Amino acid sequence: MSTGTRRRSIVVSACLVAALGAGAGIWAVVDQPERSSASTTHDQAYTGPTATVDKGDLTDSKVFAGTLGYGAPTGLTGAAQGTLTWLPTPGDVIGRDAPLYAVDERPVRSMHGTIPLWRSLERGLKGGDVRQLNENLAALGYDVGLDETFGPRTQRAVKRWQKARGQETTGVLTANDIAFVAGDVRVASVGLALGQPASGEVLQLTSTKRIVVATVSQREAERLAVGTSVSVRINGAGEPMPGQVTDVTPNTSDDGGAKVDVSVSFDAGDRQLPAAASAQIDAQGTTEQGVLSVPVAALAAGPGGKYSVDVVGKDGTRKRVAVVPGFTADGRVAVTGELSAGDRVVVPS
């Protein structure tokens, strides 16, 4: 056999695709001196690099690059009649009952809810917007029923609320008094200026909770479905934090490819996070339990699509052992053959 044919090939990461069952990896062949997959012993002591045959669970995971932030902002459209006389500053956090903006020096206060204020709220009305109002009044300590009815109790509570804030006690709430927003909010930007009419998009608001957003392909998004548990690192440092995918939306700034934005909430505990940072999302995929595995680089391809590894004995002798590769993950490949956990295998440098 000529020198050119006496070459072996090892599997490293891409080019030769092997779909060996569910979750099988993508492998590549690069030129190395050829070795047969038949069991062979080399007498010469080996002193080069080796790796351990491990037994345990092998999980296919992938890391996605993202950014730390507060999520996509949503606009708050002004509905009060008059001129803007006060506006918050970007970065301000606005809680329940705090002013969102002011019109004619009268604060429009924040109430929590998902139904916009589409009518004046007064005695005799029923509906989901009334329930939202009652829930807010109850949260502020007023005696109301947690139902969809604007009855005498709600009217009395509204009057007390108005009196405590120096307003005329009409018992009726309008867009000059309140706006419903989705919980405590953070001001991302201000859309109008003082002195302008309070119409149009007054504010851009986000959640107060930090999230990580990653833009990925639609195929990659299959691994990041809503509800998927992941881990998060900020700036690639520190211990990973538990997280969960909370939203997946089409990427509106797409440059031609099909992309989606994946939002991940996470528990930072007592950690102090920077105002802006890069982030990494580690998403686990398929797991094979209790398998023997070796580094992908230890696997060598022989004639007929067969594979082998070189096992190094305590005295440095090498024994070529035929193996059948399977699932790959994190740079390792599951193998079956005459191997045991703890064996040392050759890893070409």
Sequence and secondary structure as in RCSB ss.txt:
>XXXX:A:sequence
MSTGTRRRSIVVSACLVAALGAGAGIWAVVDQPERSSASTTHDQAYTGPTATVDKGDLTDSKVFAGTLGYGAPTG
LTGAAQGTLTWLPTPGDVIGRDAPLYAVDERPVRSMHGTIPLWRSLERGLKGGDVRQLNENLAALGYDVGLDETF
GPRTQRAVKRWQKARGQETTGVLTANDIAFVAGDVRVASVGLALGQPASGEVLQLTSTKRIVVATVSQREAERLA
VGTSVSVRINGAGEPMPGQVTDVTPNTSDDGGAKVDVSVSFDAGDRQLPAAASAQIDAQGTTEQGVLSVPVAALA
AGPGGKYSVDVVGKDGTRKRVAVVPGFTADGRVAVTGELSAGDRVVVPS
>XXXX:A:secstr
  TTTS EEEEEEEEEE   STTB EEEEEEE    SS EEE S   S EEE EEEEEEEEEEEEEEEE    EE
EEE  SSBEEE   TT EE TTSEEEEETTEEEEEEE SS   S B TT BSHHHHHHHHHHHHTT    SSSB 
 HHHHHHHHHHHHHTT    S B TTTEEEESSSEEEEEE S TTSBS EEEEEEEESS EEEEEEEHHHHGGG 
TT EEEEEETTEEEEEEEEEEEEEE TT  SS EEEEEEEE  TT    SSEEEEEEEEEEEEEEEEEEEGGG E
E GGG EEEEEE TTS EEEEEEEEEEEETTEEEEEES  TT EEE   
